[in-house]
Amino acid sequence: KLTARGRHNSLLRKIRLEHIVGAVSVIITVAIAVFIVRNLDVVRSLAGYGYAGVLVVSILAGGTIVVPIPGLAVVFSLGGVLNPLWVGMVAGLGEALGAVTIYLTGMGGRTVMQKRFPRFYPRMVDWVRRKGDVAVFLYSAVFNPFFYPLTLASGALRFGLWRFFLLSWAGKTVKGLTVAYAGYFGLRWLFNIG
């Protein structure tokens, strides 16, 4: 049986781990943003690397909320010249992998989020509690700026990393396929490619 002091020490270790995970995630997110700002031409040129380029650009696009990445433009363009099925699937995987850093940031920064967004954050938390699976899938499958706050709230609530990843991957794949096929049909129509 744990004593009060033992429970207190266990809680302190858990809190420290949360802070470490949150700090590392923030550092990774900031590093990705700095890399993108300093090397925007490199990020754009990744599109020339086919499916690997789609994956890298999508990871970067899904992993940062600080700097907008032209991930959807790359998916749209490459959907018109590569197999759109594979472009959409790779983009979905990449964005879901990138979103994991946002999730981990939310896991470690619950207190900061509560203070920083006192009106908006409780609503996201409530939405994740009530409709978690549906919310994560739908928010990741459509174009909206609220996926990132939802991801932070999911991390803060310990929604389940694998569960979050799989639902996010499914939703992001739907979005990636939509954009890739729009590029496929749009570019073929625009340039009358047979």
Secondary structure, 3 states (H helix, E strand, C coil): CCCHHHHHHHHHHHHHHHHHHHHHHHHHHHHHHHHHHHCHHHHHHHHHHHHHHHHHHHHHHHHCCCCCCCHHHHHHHHHHHCCHHHHHHHHHHHHHHHHHHHHHHHHHCHHHHHHHCCCHHHHHHHHHHHHHHHHHHHHHHCCCCCHHHHHHHHHHCCCCHHHHHHHHHHHHHHHHHHHHHHHHHHHHHHHCCC
